[in-house]
Each structure stands twice: as structure tokens, then as C-alpha cells.
Amino acid sequence: MNNITRIRPFSESAFFDTSQYGWRRILSIAAVVAVSAAVVFAVTGCGGGGGGTSTSTVAAPGAPTNLAVMNTTGVSLSETLTWSPPTTGDAPTSYEVYRSTTAGAAFLPENHLISLPATTLAFIDNAGLANALTYWAVSAKNAGGEVATAEKSDTPSTTTGGGGGGDTGFGNNFSAALIFADNIGITGLPIPASSVWTTNAASAVADISTGLRPLSTEVIPTATLPYLDPTATYVRNNVTYYKQGSTNAWQGQWDKAAASGVQAVTGTWGDNLVSQSLNSTSVVRVEMVLSKTIDPLVTPMTTYPMISLYGSTINEVTGTTGVPVTTATSAFVFAANAHLTIWKDGEAPLISQTLWIGDGPGFFAAEVNVSGNFTYGFVWNLKNVTVPYAKTGLWHIKFSLDPTSPAGTPNNTSITAVTNGVLNIDGSAQIDINIK
């Protein structure tokens, strides 16, 4: 016999699945359904050989066609992907973008980059690309399955400008509030007395001392900030966001504090030091943030709220709506006299660095991260460390403030609290980690 498995009056929003229970043969529909109700029946076979109406299935789409990958015009380390809809199978409900630096590995789950609506046939990828051969695949997906294109490869290029001939790829825009405790920018240059935060694009470009975008190498086509490029966007939940690390340019508000007295700050170590399990071959990202409370009613500072759009870790892309707010209740603080020390318990310091002694991994630096926040950072590659003792065991990491900075300015910052680790009696912040 056949069982009636779903009965739904039009006034109801969902079917009632009777297959979850034992049922006897229904002799009279009128006995169980009011005459006035409009009813939809879906009948499936349940033995008896007669067969019932079969449920419809969705066929997987074919692979997208005409996939092309090319350098994004005028943008460093950026690739533009375009494709056409599948010509076979059922319609896709989304397109999935995959990326890898290994040939034949792009279309693997761990290399998934982003999901895009089925109406989207182009994507600009500027998430953590390097000047190296890279492979992409785009798949069409629906309830019936997922089918990908063959890989396409390209080498993201760097755009070089005149003069120094270096890479002029776009860095991260500072998005929060920042106080320069010593009137020294993150470049190590003194900030002139005449320099103030401004939304005037030309003035912001001309002021090279802060080290914040927009830089002197950039051409901003608008008179005021933010500059929001309609070609460097991402739509999420029907809201348009402007991507970080692209042609878009904005700048959170900053102020100088050398004449405002000592800046009392809270020190916070990066989560990776607290949450990760580290071993003797780990690459340890050491981060420290100094911040202080501000009153938005007394000292309103312009900031740009940021969200994560897609990707993760080194591939993460963030963005903002471009609408500034003045509701910040805390500001980052940059002290030019910061000092980082790392040593194993019972041993002499392995690392003891101030700012600006070098550039790149292995050197202590001040930077703006992908979220648009300010942080001190250091990459500690344990695998490359050579020491006459075992790397495993207890290690200490200390962030302190020297009496003077490399720029010659006196200390104007005091760490009065820490949110993790400990505050030493000498005013330094310390965290201890175990290397296994």
C-alpha cells in the first residue's frame, strides 16, 4: 500500500511528515480534513509494487566556462577572475573560488577562498597574494553537487613607480583612533608641530611623518578622504563594503601627546601567545597593543568600523562601509621607545630589540594590521633559532619602555595595567610561554 506522507493545508507554511509514525490506511479523507480546507498531497511509494509519484531531484551544474585570470590593472599583487555560467546541468546557486600555490591542489576544501552569489561572474582577489605562480579554480554549486573548472594560473605582479623603483602595492588603512605619545610617527620621523589629522586628501598624502596611508606614492582622485573605489568592493547582506589593502583610502583620527603629559596605557598581548600550542619549530607571532580610554563626548575621534569579509589568517580580507563614526571609547597609543626582550628561563636574552633596527621578519616593528588596528609586532621563527640549549621549556617575553627612544625623545608613556600576562614592578609587561 501507499502511505500519504505529507499533508499541508495552504494556510500552513510547512508539511507535516507522517512517515515518522505508524499509520493505518485512510478510508475517508473527509474524516480527517475539514471540507473547507484546501489541501496539497505529496504521495511517496512505500512498497506494494504500485509505485508512487517520485520526488524531483536537482542535477549538479556543469563547470563554469571561460575562466580567465589576469593581473588587476594598476594594482599591485591583485588578480581579476572572470567566468561565464555553465552550459550544462541545472542552474548553480553559488560560485566557489579556490586558490593554491601548488599545481593540482586548488580545488581542495582547505583551499576554498570565498562563496559568491550565482549572479556574480567576476572576482578581484587581493588577499595575501605574493609575487609567485598561483593557481585558481572556480566551481558552480547547487544542491545536486559542485563541479569546478580546470585550474588557471598566473603570477601576481608588483607595480613599481618612479624614483626608488620599489613596490608600491597598497598597504592597510588605519581605521581606529591613535595617539602618538612622543610626537614620533611609526616611520621614526618627528611629526611637525604644524601637522594635524585631516580629511584633506592632498595634506594627508603630503604628511609622510605618521607613516599612515595614504602614502606619498599614492594618487588620490578625490579632494577629501575617504576615497572609496567602486571597483574595489564586496557586497555582503546587500551592504557594499570597500576592501582594505586596495585602492580605497581612509585614515582614522590621530593626535599628538608629547605636550599632554604622560600617557597611562593598558598593555595587551596578542591572542596567539595565549591560545596556541607552540613547539620548537613554530613560527611565533608576537604582538603587543597599548591603549587608553577616551571619552567620545569630550574627545570625539573619527574611526571607520571594519568587518571581516572573507578568507582567514594571511588570506583574510576586511572592509568598511566608508561611513565614519565618532563613538570610539579607546585609542591605540604609539610609544617610540618600545623595547622587546625574549629569553629562555635561566638563560641570557636571545632577542633584545628596539624599533627601526631593521625591516621585515625577525625585526621588532610598529604596524597597521588587516583589521585597521595599530600593533607592535615581531615574527619569531623558532625553527631557525640556533641556541646551545634545548628550545623546549619555559620562555619569557617582555615589552618595556626605554628612558629615551631611538629618535631621542624621552619616555612619555606608562603601562599601568595589563589584560593578560603580568605587570612587572618596573612597569614592563611580561608573558611566559611553554615551548613543547
PAFITOR-815707 format. One record per residue (C-alpha): residue in one letter; x, y, z. Coordinates in steps of 0.001 Angstrom, whole numbers, plus 500000, padded with zeros to 6 digits. Each point is the difference from the previous one (the first is absolute). Layout:
<atoms>
AXYZ
...
</atoms>
This chain:
<atoms>
M500000500000500000
N500946503650499731
N500232502330502936
I499062503629499804
T503170501535501375
R499375503730499829
I496785501922500504
R500002503784499900
P497054502409499989
F500888503105497991
S499657502035503159
E502967498159501531
S503639500777499238
A501516496518500333
F499185496390499187
F499204497546502726
D502122496900499532
T497903497006500989
S502764497537499132
Q501330500465503519
Y497058498018501403
G497988496827499445
W496805500593497962
R496990497990498957
R498440500225496585
I497903503155499650
L496510499059498779
S498472503431499945
I501849503228499448
A496972501899501245
A500364498296503323
V503291501701500713
V499882503219497992
A497379502675500219
V497987500452496811
S500880503703499863
A503800499421500029
A501988500076496802
V502522497181500197
V503196499035498170
F500996496332500022
A503436498580499269
V499940496221499712
T503092497804500057
G500185496277499402
C500331497740502986
G500023496484498595
G497116498228498343
G501572500200496566
G497623502619498713
G502475502841500308
G499186503536500873
T500867503354498576
S503789500499500163
T501502503051501647
S501852502399497719
T503799500141500175
V502479502737499207
A502772499266497554
A503444501362500714
P500988502916497802
G502726499686497446
A503317501740500559
P500153503757499437
T501326500868496559
N502546502483498662
L501937500406503266
A502663502686499606
V502556501217502547
M502054503153499482
N501859502697501904
T497681502736501221
T500866503106498001
G501989502533502006
V499797498075503274
S502916498184501587
L499626496353501038
S496404499747498823
E498318497627497527
T496694500365498177
L498011496817499308
T497145499877497474
W497861497088498813
S496738499120498256
P497098497839501258
P499962496241499393
T498430498824496769
T498857496632501392
G498198498738503069
D497619501896502243
A500564503600500991
P502579500678502728
T499010501669503249
S503533501241500679
Y503499500163498611
E502929498883502170
V503520501374499528
Y503037497901500904
R503689500940500003
S503332498263500556
T503682500481499302
T500283496289499200
A499033498723496561
G497093497552500076
A499001500965503551
A497759503028499477
F496692498107500108
L500480498596503489
P497817500874503012
E502880501568501919
N500678502374497105
H496470501426499838
L500170503783499915
I496478501401499668
S496366499251499073
L498354502358497517
P496362500424498919
A498961498305496764
T499530503435498439
T503717500785500406
L502328499244497091
A503149501854501076
F502179500270503083
I503064502069500949
D502378498032502234
N502444502097502008
A500104497892503161
G503590499335501025
L501356499342496513
A503722499773499324
N502056500523496864
A499944496247499283
L498201497643497633
T496495499425501382
Y497133497720498913
W496247500670500088
A496892497909499384
V496362501106499997
S497163497562500592
A496262500170499414
K497963498606502871
N496420499100500831
A498167497392502063
G500887497361497414
G503747500457500237
E503021502108499176
V502072499957496801
A503175502019499525
T501893501370497052
A503478498889499126
E502629502073501793
K501197503287498590
S503300501474501140
D501664503393500032
T502741501846501871
P498760503060501906
S502210502932499062
T501343502890502009
T499409503492498703
T503161502098500103
G500093503753499960
G502631502575499169
G502823501099502241
G500838497140502353
G498464497389497727
G498634498036502950
D496705498207500456
T497149502487500254
G497366497398500863
F497247501224502281
G500427499464503714
N497375500086502726
N498037503130500851
F500014500939503663
S496355499885501094
A499916500717503736
A501196502816502311
L503710500464500732
I502090502170502325
F503686500635499259
A501315500228503556
D503388501513499028
N498964501861496826
I502002497396498049
G498305498179497109
I500286496281499310
T502614500928497390
G502285501288502782
L499635503546498662
P498934502891502243
I496467501214499284
P500255503758499295
A498229502361502351
S497893501193497060
S498783496500499133
V496489499091501059
W497595497253499000
T497927501053497021
T497596498650497409
N501644502162497343
A501440497374497670
A502910502098498712
S501095500938503531
A499746496394501196
V502141498792497082
A502577502736500596
D500397499134503698
I502505497141499876
S500979500164503674
T497138497954501464
G500583497018497691
L496248499565499542
R498248499647496650
P499519501715497661
L503730499994499239
S501933502479497891
T500086497454497139
E496214499946499706
V497834502104497740
I496630500675501609
P497443501096497363
T497751501756502524
A500560503174501993
T499005498438503302
L500297496686501792
P498727497374499968
Y500597499092496377
L497668497091499223
D500759498195496744
P496836498413498527
T502164497296498357
A501465498809503326
T496866498970501840
Y498306496926501425
V496253499679500564
R498865498137503086
N496389499782501151
N499132502690497446
V502539502399501544
T502945501277497953
Y503364499864501762
Y503226501579498770
K502976497671500232
Q503027500547502173
G503408499768498310
S498733501337496673
T499609503302498168
N497537501073502682
A501523502526502400
W498858501235503399
Q501695500990503228
G498812499750503592
Q500626503053502145
W503288500511501810
D501372502536502454
K503344500994501520
A500529499796503755
A503565501090500812
A498660503187501566
S497077498280501714
G501822498196502794
V500809496342500539
Q497605497628498215
A498685497312502375
V499320496871497936
T498891496380500243
G502165497336498372
T498432497042498206
W501909497073498513
G498699498417496790
D497622497038500362
N502346497658498134
L502433500034502939
V497208498937502326
S497979497545497933
Q502498498181497771
S502014496892500788
L503604500788499074
N502889497672499244
S503672500304499072
T499200500466496287
S497145502507500394
V499938503400498389
V498838502156502901
R498228503274499288
V500655502308502978
E497604502948500232
M499503502718502590
V497365502745500045
L500082503102502182
S496681501790500461
K498297502588502169
T496407500944500739
I498578503101498321
D496654501742500476
P498226500433496653
L497966502852501459
V503121501905501041
T502486498846497352
P498096498602497023
M502359498254497571
T499005498900496501
T500265496274499290
Y498858497587497277
P498269496814501257
M501484496900498354
I498686496483499430
S501555496798498667
L498663499375496496
Y501546496654499070
G503118497879500322
S501956499378503180
T503458500533501497
I502366501204497259
N497193499830497406
E497497502080501947
V498389502970498270
T498255502657502075
G498055503088499064
T497926502964501095
T496837501677498786
G502005503197499849
V497653501714502439
P502071501452502875
V498841500149503612
T501180501961503041
T498964497578502738
A503398498439500832
T500553499469503728
S503658498986499712
A503023501023497966
F503198498180499131
V503186501594501311
F503342499954498192
A503076500385502193
A503178500321497933
N502160498692502866
A498526496475499990
H502399497112500679
L499463496247499528
T501986497353501879
I499719496203499654
W501968497494502036
K499817496448501231
D499648499514503725
G503452500021501574
E501763501171496818
A501240503320498646
P497661501982497683
L499762498479496534
I498229503033498502
S500243503593501203
Q498752502532497472
T498759503557499724
L498132501365497004
W501548500803496612
I503146497860500225
G498854498054496930
D497033499227497779
G498060496792499358
P499644496703501898
G502357499724502937
F499864503716500826
F497839501730502601
A497638502452498282
A496886502158500289
E497311499304497426
V496366500212498924
N498387496576499655
V497281498808497608
S497296501042502475
G501267503563499855
N501275499903503585
F503425501065501262
T502331497420501531
Y503613499298500824
G501081496796498288
F502869497551499804
V500316496691498128
W502016497491502019
N500945497009497854
L501009497341502511
K500963497576497244
N502829502299498929
V501217500724503528
T503393498515500896
V500701499844503729
P502370497889502130
Y497091498746502107
A496688498246499435
K497326502166498424
T497286498242501985
G499062501353503383
L498924503282501601
W500602503247498097
H499397503608501046
I498915502839497720
K500192503564501326
F498776503298498570
S501592503007501691
L500478503735499461
D503547501378499837
P500881503379501583
T500442501457496501
S498962498908496524
P502321499384497029
A498803503407498810
G501338501575503205
T496637500845501587
P499467499358503738
N497559497417501239
N496452501359500127
T498060496760500601
S499233497915503074
I498570496479499921
T497636500017502957
A498076496776499299
V500068496853497857
T497094497887498751
N502088496807499791
G503437499018501216
V501366501943502972
L501002503586500753
N503504500019501448
I501043502323502822
D502190501941497534
G496945500820497861
S500671497460497254
A497451497490498690
Q501023496339499935
I498525496736498815
D501431496506500480
I499526497220497471
N500877496321499886
I501707498631496912
K499303496262499697
</atoms>
